């Protein structure tokens, strides 16, 4: 059975394959983001003991809790939770800030690529792939 870390590697590999195959390749943007997000879920599970069932229960509880503000989507919620955990690790504040900045840019690009009538140039998809690859390195380095 493929772990989320395995799926992360598959997605970032797919992003590389898809990047530059055509003048605009929106699928590479999608894969680049998910390569990072799946690695976050992997470490939430393995390092912080947030199994899929525990994540579902916690997020469902969060959605049902009263608060006057806007609720975070599930991806936003878990990215925020993860970067908070990384920030709390001794000496990993920079990693947390960089992961947050990069994953937000990738998520925004992924949403645009998936749901808006937008094209991305080869240069843009190359840059997004590099951002994803760098983010994965930072995430992994945070757990060495």
Secondary structure, DSSP 8 states (H G I E B T S, - for coil): ---HHHHHHHHHHHHHHHTTTSS--HHHHHHHHHHHHHHHHHHHHHHH---HHHHHHHHHHHHHS--SS----HHHHHHHHHHHHHHHSTT-HHHHHHHHHHHHHHHHHHHHHHHSS----HHHHHHHHHHHHHHHHHHHHTT-
